[in-house]
Amino acid sequence: MANILIVDDAKFMRNNLREILENNQHVVVAEAENGRDAVELYKEHEPDLVTMDITMPVMSGIEAIKEIKRIDGEAKIIVCSAMGQQKVVVEAIEAGALDFIVKPFDEYRVLETVKNALTKVSK
């Protein structure tokens, strides 16, 4: 069980991810719809894990990853991306994300990636 912050500008995607996580004993401590809110909510809640969309208004997921990693070098972040965004996924991993999951979400893949990220030691 982990405390998780979900970041995605699409409410439908946040709801979808929340349902998968909560049905598997995880706790969604907060949701953000842009990178700036994600950084503030990270500071406030100090979650065990963040699921981060990449393309968002106000502040992108890449910028938010860099900012969260500056605040907490041990932060565990998984990127959520649509198909065909390999270039930005690589950029997100270089910024400090541990792994990625592809939209639309496959429940098994989400849970496997979350489990793996939670057991990894952040760089």
C-alpha positions in Angstrom: 0.0 0.0 0.0 1.3 3.4 -0.9 0.2 7.1 -0.7 0.0 8.3 -4.3 -0.3 11.7 -6.0 -2.0 11.6 -9.4 -1.2 14.3 -11.9 -3.1 14.6 -15.2 -5.0 17.5 -16.8 -7.8 15.1 -17.9 -10.2 14.3 -15.1 -11.2 11.1 -16.8 -7.6 9.8 -16.7 -7.3 10.8 -13.0 -10.5 9.0 -12.2 -9.4 5.9 -14.2 -6.1 5.8 -12.4 -7.6 6.5 -9.0 -10.0 3.5 -9.5 -7.2 1.1 -10.4 -5.0 2.2 -7.5 -7.8 2.3 -4.8 -9.2 -1.1 -5.9 -5.7 -2.4 -5.0 -5.3 -0.9 -1.6 -3.4 2.2 -2.5 -4.4 5.6 -1.2 -4.7 8.6 -3.5 -3.7 11.5 -1.2 -4.3 14.2 -3.9 -4.8 15.0 -7.5 -3.4 17.8 -9.6 -4.3 18.9 -13.1 -1.0 20.7 -13.9 2.6 20.6 -13.0 2.6 23.6 -10.7 -0.2 22.2 -8.5 1.7 18.9 -8.5 4.8 20.5 -7.0 2.7 22.2 -4.3 0.7 19.1 -3.5 4.0 17.0 -3.4 5.4 19.4 -0.7 2.1 19.2 1.2 1.5 15.5 1.1 5.0 13.9 0.6 3.5 10.9 -1.2 5.3 7.6 -1.7 4.8 7.9 -5.5 3.7 10.3 -8.1 2.0 9.4 -11.5 2.8 12.3 -13.8 1.2 13.2 -17.1 3.6 14.9 -19.5 1.6 17.4 -21.6 -0.3 19.7 -19.2 -1.1 23.4 -19.0 0.7 25.9 -16.7 3.8 23.6 -16.1 4.6 20.5 -18.1 5.2 17.1 -16.5 8.9 17.3 -17.3 9.3 20.6 -15.5 7.3 19.3 -12.6 9.5 16.2 -12.4 12.7 18.3 -12.3 11.2 20.6 -9.6 10.0 17.7 -7.4 13.4 16.0 -7.7 15.0 19.3 -6.6 12.8 19.3 -3.5 13.2 15.6 -2.8 16.0 13.6 -4.6 14.3 10.4 -3.5 11.0 11.2 -5.0 9.5 8.3 -7.0 7.7 9.3 -10.1 6.1 7.3 -12.9 5.3 9.1 -16.2 1.9 8.5 -17.9 2.1 9.1 -21.6 0.1 8.4 -24.8 1.3 6.1 -27.5 4.0 7.6 -29.7 5.6 9.9 -27.1 8.9 8.0 -26.8 11.0 11.1 -27.1 9.3 12.9 -24.1 9.3 9.6 -22.1 13.1 9.5 -22.5 13.3 13.2 -21.5 11.1 12.4 -18.4 13.4 9.5 -17.4 16.4 11.7 -17.8 14.7 14.3 -15.6 14.3 11.7 -12.9 11.2 9.6 -13.6 11.7 5.9 -12.7 9.4 4.3 -15.3 6.3 5.0 -17.5 2.9 3.6 -18.2 1.0 4.1 -21.5 -2.5 5.5 -21.9 -5.1 4.1 -22.1 -4.2 2.4 -18.8 -3.9 -1.4 -18.6 -4.7 -2.3 -14.9 -2.0 -5.0 -14.8 0.7 -2.8 -16.3 -0.2 0.1 -13.9 0.0 -2.1 -10.8 3.2 -3.8 -11.9 4.9 -0.5 -12.7 3.7 1.0 -9.3 5.0 -2.1 -7.5 8.4 -1.9 -9.2 8.8 1.8 -8.7 8.0 1.5 -5.0 10.7 -1.1 -4.5 13.4 0.9 -6.5 15.9 3.1 -4.9 15.7 6.6 -6.5 18.9 7.9 -8.2 
